[in-house]
Each structure stands twice: as structure tokens, then as C-alpha cells.
Amino acid sequence: MSAQRNPRGRRRGLAALSVATGTLLVLGIGAAAVGDQAWRGGQRTLPVKAATTRAGDTIVACGPTLHRVGGGETTDQAYAPGAEAASSTVRAVALGDNAQRLPGTLLLSKGRTVKTLSPVLPEEEASKTVTASGQGFSGTKGTVLPEQRIDDASWLSVQSLGGLRSPGAATRTIDQGSGDLTGFALQACAAPSNTTYLQGASTTLGHSAVLIVTNPSRTAASVSVDVRGSHGVASEGAVQDFTLDPGDTKSINLGGTARDEAGLNVRVLSTGAPVAASVSQQILRGVTPGGIEVIQPSGQPGQRQVIPGVRLQDPRASAAVGVSEDAGDETPRVDVTDLSGQGTTADVVALAADGTRHSLASGLAIPADSVVGVPLDKLPAGDYTVVVTAQDTVMASAGMLRGSDVKKARDIASLPAAEALSTDQLVALPSTGSASLQLAAPEADATVTVTPVDAKGVSGPEKSVSVRAGHTVSVQAKELGSPVALRISSTAGEAFASLVATNGDSGLAAAPVPQPQDAPASARVILTP
């Protein structure tokens, strides 16, 4: 192929690449030849058709139910804890497009379908972009699994429609009324990732923390794990890299990698397939249950970390049940981890519901790759948003406690730092307990729209919530009718959200609002010789 050169003998090319929810568009300008036709730069226009690729299915995964460490059968004598299963259910919901079509929605476990919420549409039909039904109606319909008893790791697969991902969410609810695992816990099923951070686990006396890694993909994943504690990287070489086949789950007892640590930061890396990871934690104070929780993936590390929905009881009650000889310190605290590798300093503040600002730490020194705890025992009862601002990259989470009788069971819950809300997020509510959506606007006024979804998949009237700068707002789920899920949209300003639930006299649980998968993105690429 020949091309006419400019006076300086140079050729230039320009390519524009636009990616938005599964659509790929490539345009080229420069010398090119197609078949027997040559295109000389600046003289002819060669049309390049847009190429569309189907968005992948929405996948959100939950680990298995909490297990009693040390009992039952083990599948890996080196790591797997074995257990007696605790009672556990999964609630799931998926929403269709504006043409009232329902996406194919499956609940799977170990690579097999456990429940079909709605049948999978033929690929040709699903790929069509339509805005109204055959009867001329438009509007979103949903499909709902009210609750499914399942103890194994499971994941929800939701078919894309019209080249776009369909919203889908699932939440595991664990409600154990007796025995060592007495307590209440939630796990919002999260999208698999190649990099997952988990923070808030403890391996002090009476605490059991088990890392759960699941591969919901169709290809194998190579996985590595590292753990940071109060003295830096605690598990270098202690957890051997492993391969996880499609549909498989692996359990790792963190007590064997970092002993007697009050706060841990766990990083799970995978190559090949993305994986889902969480930490199952339980506390036994002698013979008295001390609570259960599922520690879930945190938001992105950064110089600022925002934790909305930190619910605290009267500090005198926490002091009465939070410290014991047989289980160490359980009093509420914020854990901050340095991820810069060089150490940093941070300020920690708590924003009350009424806008009161409480300084918890100023210039807090965090050694390289280490975890430092900041107690919350001086704050009065209420809902708070904790904001950590650091000089370098950090990660933060908050631990909570509920219960006042030393002789009775109490419960714990952990909340990771959240990412700012997007324009469309979906969270499934727990199947038991009383749940509330916690909203925060740390720096500027924000407006959040909340739409309930009922058990028939029908969306109710939306509620607009104004959140003043520096305030925390609680939206009770029961105020919105009888929803099984909430669709959340940040319509103005930067806002953050989490889910907090109570059950009975002492049950406490919390979960982050899952981030949407594959947010739209675009990039412009310039090609030169």
C-alpha cells in the first residue's frame, strides 16, 4: 500500500475509542487500504461501522453461611475449619428493562442452578433494544426470590438486556437464636473482583476469623492472599498461593496466619477469573456467645475513607460487656490501615445525625503496612458517619457492638468504608430484622432518591431524601411499605450509604450497598508513528 506523504514526510493517525456499557466504537483517520481501495489521508472518508458487544451478565456472590470453627468434616486439613451449619437464607431480586421484559435470573451454587427466578431469554431476543412492550406499555418489572434456604456459597446471575447489564442484588441473612453462633449477620452479595480488601477481622482470644474465597466464574482463578496487622505484613509466605476451580470455595483460618491481632487487613488477589471473598467471624466469651458477623469487601483505598451508618449504643453498656478476660476487647473501634508502604498520618472524625462533629484522632501515626485502632467508646449513643482523612493511601472500617447484659449473648457488626453512590444501585433487604438505610453527605448537601421494590417485583413510589452537609440520615425500610429491596440513586451532590439492621434484644448486622458493575467509561487514544 502506498500513501501520499506531506512535505515533512510524516503521517499521523487518530483513533477514538468509546466504551459504554458493552458498546465498542472505533473510528480511524489516516492511510488505510480495504480490499482493492486505498484511502489517502484527508482525501476520502472510509466509513467504519460501530461494533457492538453484549454486556456480560450481572454476577453477585455470597460466601457460605457461618460455621462453627473446629467441628464437622474438613475438606482441607490445612485450612478449612469445618462446621455445623447455621440457619441461613438468601433473598434475591433482579430488574428488567423499560419494555417490561424480565432478564433470565438464576441462583447458582457449585456451578449448578439452585433456583430459576425467571427463564433465560434467547440471545437474539435479549440483545434487542426495545423501549416498550408489545402492548405499548413501558416501565420496569422485577423478579424476586423472597428467601432460599442455602448454606453453601451461592451467586446470582442476571442476564443482560439490550446490550446493558440488568440490575441484580442478593443478601444473605443469618439468624441464629442459640448455641455458640448466637447472633445476627448480613452479607450483601458482591461482584467478583481481581482485587479485594477485607478489614476488621480479629484473632485475639475467643475470636475466630475465617477467610472465604469463592470462584463463581467459568474459568479457574489463581489466588494469593496477604494479611496486615499491627506490626505490618503478618502473613508473608504463610498463606500459599492456590488455584480455585470454577464453582469452588476455599476456607482459610486467619488465626493460623496472624495470631493475637485485634484488627487485620486482608488483601485477596486473583489472576484469570475474578473471585468473591469475605471473612466469617465469631466470638465465644468462655461459654457466652459474643456475636457473629460477615466482613465484606471495602471500597477503594484512598486518602479519604467514609464509613456511613456506624450505630453505637450507650457507651456505658458497651463498657460493661465489651471487655473480658476470655475474649479481649470488643468495644467499638475504627481500624485504619496504611497501604502506602511507607507509613502515614490521619485525622479521624465522627459526624452525628444532627451534624455535630466529634474529633476522634488528629495526626494519628500509622506505621508502614500496619493497622491502628481508634476507640469509639466516648461517643454518645446514635448513628454516625466516620471520616478518615490521611496523607497517604489508607483503608478503614468500623466495628460495632450491641448488648448490655454480661451474662447474655451480645452481637457485633462491621462496616467497611463505602464508595460514593452512583445514579443507580440496588440492595436486597434482609429477610428478618428491622433494616434502615444510612445516608451521609460528609462535605456538601446531597439528594438521594430511594425506590422500594416489593415481593412481586413492583417498584413503589420513590422517596427523595435531602442530606445536609456533615449529617447522617436514617431511612427506615418499614416507612417505605414492605419492600424486599431498595433502588438507590444519588441525584445531587456526593452521598454515601450502608445498610444497618437489628433483630430482637441484641442482634446487630450491617452491610455495604453493593456497587454497580461496569460503570460507563470512555477513553480517547491518539496513534502516532
N, C-alpha and C positions, 0 to 999 in steps of 0.2 A: 504494500500500500504506500502510495506517495502522498505527500501533503505539502501545500504551498507554505513556504516559510515567510515570516515577516522580516523586515530589514535587519533586525538583530539576530535573526536565525533562531528564535525561541518560540516554543509552543506552550500554551497554557491550557489547563483543563479545569473545569469546575464541576463538582458533583454535589448535589444536595440530597441529603438523606433525612427522611421524616418517618419517625416511628410513633404510632399512637394506637395503643390497644390492639396490636396484632396487624396493623396495616403497614406495608413497606412500599415506599415510593422512591425511585431513583431516577434522576434527570442528569444527562451529561451534555457538556458543551466542549467541543474540541474535535480534532481529526478523528474520524471513525470510518469504518467500512462495513457494510452489511450486504452479504451476498455479492452481487456484481455492481453495487452502487457505492461510490465513495462520497463522503461528506466533507467538504473543506470548511474549516472553522470560519464562522462569520458569514458564509455564503448560502448555506442551506440549513433547513431545520429538519432534523430527523425525529419524528415522534417516538417517544418511549412509553409504552403502556405501563400503567400502575399495576404493580403485583400485590395481590392481597393474600395474606396468610392467616389462617384461622387462629384466634386466640386459644391458648390452652385452657383446659378445664380448671375451674377453681378447686383447689385441694386444701383442706384444713384437717389437721391431725391432732388427736389426743393420745396421750400415753395411757397405759393400763391403770386400773384402779389401785389405790393404795394397798400395800401388802404389809403384813407383819414380818419384819426382818427376822430371819432365823428359823422360820417354820416352813413346813411343806417341802415340796420337791424343788430341786435346783436343776437348771439346765446348763449352768456354767459354774462349776465348783469354785472357780477363782473369784468370780464377781457376783453372780446372780444371787439375790437374797433369799428367794423362795418365799412363800407366803400363804396365809389363809386369806381368801378374797374378802374384801369389804363390799358392802352393798353399794352399787354404783349404777347410774343411768346416764344416757346421752340424749340430749334434746337437739334437734337439728331443724334448720329452715333454709329454704332457697327461694329466690325471687326470679321471676321471668322478665320478659321484655314488655314494651308498651303495646305489643299486639296481643297481650293476654296469653302468650304461649308459656308453658311451663318447661323449664330445662330438664333434661334427664338427670335425676339425682339419686345417688346410691350411697348407702352407708356400708363401708367395707372393713374387714378385719382379716389379717393374714393373707391378703390378696384375694379373699372371697367376699361375695356380696352377702351382707347380713340382712339388709332391708332395702327395698326399692321404694323411694318416696314418690317418684314419677318416672315413667319409662323413658329410656333414651330415644331421642328423635333420630330419624335417618339423617346422615350427614348432609345430604343435599338440602333437606328441609331446614335443618338447624342453621346452615350457613346463610340462608336468605335474610336480607334486611327488610323487615316489614314494620310498619308503624300502627297498623290497625288490624283487628281480627277480620275474619271472613264476613262477619255480620256488621262490620264498620265501627265496632267499639274499640276504644283504646284504654289502656290502663294496666297496671302491674298486678299479676296474681302470684301467689306463693304456694309452695308445698311444704308441709310441716310434719315432722316426726315428733309427737308430743313427748315421748320418752321411750328409750330402748334399754332394757337391762343388758349390759355387756361389761365384762370385766377386763377383757383383753384390749390392747391398743387398737384403735379404730380411726378411720378417716372418712370424711365426706367428700365425694366427688360430684361436682356440679357442672353440667355441660354448658359450653359457651353457645350463645345465640347471636346470629347476625354478625359474627366476627368479633364479638365483645364478650368479656367474661361476665358470667351471671353471678350476682351476689349470693353468697352462701355462708352460713355460720353454724357452729355446733358448740355446745358446752356440756362438759361432764359435771354432774353433781354427785358428790359423795356425802352420804348422811349416815353416820354410824352412831347408834344410840348406846352401845355398851361395849365392854371389852377394852383391850389395850388401844384400839384405834378409835375410841370415842371422840367424835368431833364432826366438823362440817367443813367441806372443802369444795372449791370450784376450779375447773380448768377450762378456759376458753380455748378451743381447738385452734391452732395456729398454722399458718402456711409453712411448709418445709423451707429450710434455708441452708445455704452452704456455710454460713457463719452465724452461730447462736451464742448469746451471752445469757447466763443464768446467775442471779445473785441473791444471797440471803440464806443459804444453807448453813447449818451448824453441825459440828461433830463433837461438841462438848458432852460431858457426862449426861446420859439419859436421852440424847438426841440421836436419831438415825436418819441419814440422808442418802438417798439412792438416786443416782442419775439414770434416766430412762431415755434411750435413743431408739427411734423407730424410723424405718425406711418405707414410706408409702409409695415410692416411685416404682417404675417398671425396670429399672436398671440398678446394678449394685452400687454401693457407696463405700468409699474408703474414708475412715473416720479417725480423727485424732482429737485428744482431749488434754487441756491443761487447766490447772487449778491454782488460783492465787489465794493467799491467806494473809494473816497479819505480818508475816515475815517474808513476803514476796511469793514467787512461784513455788508452790508447795509440792507439785507432783511431776516435776520434770523427769520423764523416764518411768514414772511409777505406773502410768496407765499406758499400756502398749497400744499402738495403732491397730485397728481392726477393720475388717470388711463386713459390711452388713448387706445381706442379700435382699432382693425385693420382698416386701411384706414382713421382714423380720424385725424383732425388737431385742435390744441388749440392755442389761441392767448392770450398773457398776456401783458398788458400795463406796461412797466417798470417804467413809471412815478409814478405809484402808489406804487412802492416798494422802490425806491431810488430817491428822489426829488432833483433837482438842483445840479446834478452831471455832471461835464464836461467830465468824462470818466468812463465807467463801464466795469467790467469783469463779465461775466455771465457763470456759470457752470451748465450744464444740465446733470443729472444722470438718467439712466433708468435701471430697472431690468426687466427680462423677455425679451421682444423684444427690439432690438436697435431702436433708433429714429433719425430723422433728425431735426436739429434745425438751425435757423438763426434769425437775427434781421432786421426788416424793419424800416428804419429811414428816416424821412423827416424834413425839416426845412422851416418855414414860418417867414419871417422877416417883421412883420407888414402885408402889403398886397403884398410884393415882395417875390416870391419863392426863397428859399435859397438852394435848392438841395435835391436830393434823393439818397439813397444807400441801398444795402443789405449787412449787415455784416455777414461774413461767418466763418465757423469753422477754428480755428487756428491750427497750427502744435503742436507737443508735447511740453509741458513745459520743461524747462531745464535751465542750466546756460548760454547757448548761444542761442540767438534768431536772425534769419536772415530774413530781410524783403526786397526782391528784387523788383524793379520797382516802387519806390516812385517818382512820377513825380511832379515836382514843377514848378510853373510859376514864373515870376519876383516877388521878394518879395514886391516891391512897389505896384504891382497890388493886391496881397493878403492883404496887409495892408489897402488898400483903401476899400476893400469890406468885409474883414474878421471880423471886429468888429463893432457892432451896439448896440444901447440901447435896441432894441426889439428882439435880438437873441444872445446876448453874443458874445463869441469869437469863430470864425470858422477858424482862421488861422491854417495852417498845423502844426501838432504835432505828437510826438511819445508817446504812452501810455505804461507804464511798470507797471506790477502788481506783487507784491510779493505773491508767492504761498507756501512759506516755512512755513508760520505761525509764523515766528519769526523776520521778517524784514531782509533787506539785503542792500547791496550797489552795484551799477552797473556803468559801463562805456558805453557810447553811442557814436558811431561814424557813419559818413555817408561817403560812398565810391562813388565818382563820376565816370562818364563813362570813364574819362581819367586816373583814378587811384588816383586822389587827395583824400587825407584823411582829413576829417573835424571832429574835436573833438567837440561833442555837449554837453557832460557832463562827468565829471570824479569824481568818488566816489559819485555818486548820491545816497542819502539816501532814501530808500523806506520803510516806516513803515510796520509792520506786516499786511498781508492781505489787503493792500491798493494799490491804483492806483495813479501813479505820472506821470504828463505830461511834456514832453520836447519839447519846441517850435522848429520849423524848419524855422523860419522867417528870419534867417541870411544867408541862403544858396542861391546862385545864381540859376537861372532857369536851369533845366536839369533833367536827370534821375539818381537816386541814389539807392544804397543798404544800408540800415540801419542795423548795427550790434550792438546788446546789449550783453554785457558780464557781468555776475553777480556772486557774491559769493555764492548765493543760487538759488533755483528754481524760475524762473520768467516766465512771458509771455508778449509778446509785439505785438503792432500793430501800423500802421501809418495812419493818416488821411490827405487827400489832398483836395485842393480847386482849382477851375478854374472859371475865370470870372474877369472882371475889371471895369464894369460899375455899380455904386451903384444903379442906377435906374432900372437895368435889372436883369433878373434871372441869378443866378450863380449855380454851381453844386459842389458836394462833392463826395469823394470816399474813401473807407477804404480798407487797405490791412493787412491781418494777417501775422504773421511770418510763414515762409514756412519750410517744411522738405526737406532734400536733395533729389535730383532727383534719381529715380531708373533707371533700364535698360529698362523700357517700361511704359510710361504713355501717356494718351490720353486726349485731351481737345477739346471741341467743341467751335468754334469761335462764336462771336455774329452775329446775323442776320443783324444788321445795324452798322454803325460807322466804324472807322478805327482802327484796332487792331494791337497790337505788342506784341511779346513775349519778356519778360525781363529776361535776364540770368545774373547770378552773380557767381563769384568764390571768396569768401572772403579771403581765405588763400593760396591756391595753384592753379596753372594753371589747367584748365579743358577743356574737349572737349565734346560738346553736339551735338547729331545728331537729326535733325528735318526733319520729313517726312510729306508733306502735303497730305490731303485726300480731293478729290473733291466731288462735289454734286452727282456723280454717285457711290461713294464709292471706287473709284480707287485711289491707292496710287501713288503719283508722285515721282520724283527723290529726294533722300534725300540730305539734306544740312548739312555739317559738320561745326560747329561753334566753333572756339577757343576762350576761355575766359581767359584772363590773370589774375593772382592773384591780388585781390584788385580792379578789374574793373567790370563795368556793361555794358553789350552788349544788344542792342535793335535789334530784328529781325522783320521787318515789314511783316505782313501776305501777303500783296499785292506783295511782292518781290518773293513769292513762287507760284505765279499764282492766282487762285481763289479758295483757299481752304475753306472748311467748318469746318475742324478740323485739328489738328496737333498731330502727334505721336512723342513723345519726348523720347530720350534715352541718359543717361549720360554714355559715353563710356570711359572716363578717368578723374580722379580727382573728387572732390566734388563740385557740382554745384547746384544752386537753381534757381527757375523760378516762374514767375507770368504772368498774362495777364492784359494788360492795354489798354483801348480804349477811343477814343474821338469821339464826334459827334457834328457837327455844330460849332457854335462860343463858346459855353460854356459847352457842355456836356462832362462829365468825368465819367469813370467807371473802375473798376478793379476787378479781381477775382483771387484766387489761382489756381494753376494747381492741379487737384484732385489726391490724392494718389491712387495707385492700391490697390485692395482688396486682402487680404490673401497672403501676400508675403511669399515665401517658408521659412520654418523654420525646424530645426531638434533638437532633444534632445536625450541624452543618459542617460538611467536610470539604476542604479545598485541596485539590490534587495539583501538584506542580512537578515538572520534570526532575 
